[in-house]
């Protein structure tokens, strides 16, 4: 099987080290923050928006799109140097430019704001990102879980913002009148495959949380298990390295 490449942007690596209650194997070392960011992902880099428009409209957006790409490139260079505060000076104007890179810019702004411990700003940016992605007909989120369990990943650097994510999701989702599939996944390890219902139970746990936050969503959410063999990593290591395989993902569906 040819596995899908990991997302270009992945989330999150903040706050604390791995919790003492983590069920990870004793031989597994705590993940460095940089590796959590790049491997234990929860937020996909959004796809480029469909911004083709009409032939007349395309030239009008060409300059804005080029500017946004240049701003993102410079912001990425600064962020790679550990200069997120400086990178924001490029990411934020890029996020104001309508066009195919706006979702990517919003992700970059959110990541830097969170790393700089600006929770209010990060929350507001995340709300903008959710509204933008719903308008594009997609929801590029993943919630990651502990091996063999329906509880979120123990590392608060990854799962810490999940409550905020779900709260920020409910309003735009209600306004969009869209319905949602919650798709549970399990990894290929023996621990993950021990219970056949684990993927569905994970999806149902997220559904209950969403319905608790917004009872009006009842009837618009559907939990299901992913088809077999949808591992993104496939290492069966049951630690932070294959956290992407233990996930609930989201897909919009007609109501």
Order of alpha helices (4+ residues) and beta strands (2+ residues): alpha-alpha-alpha-alpha-alpha-beta-alpha-alpha-beta-alpha-alpha-beta-beta
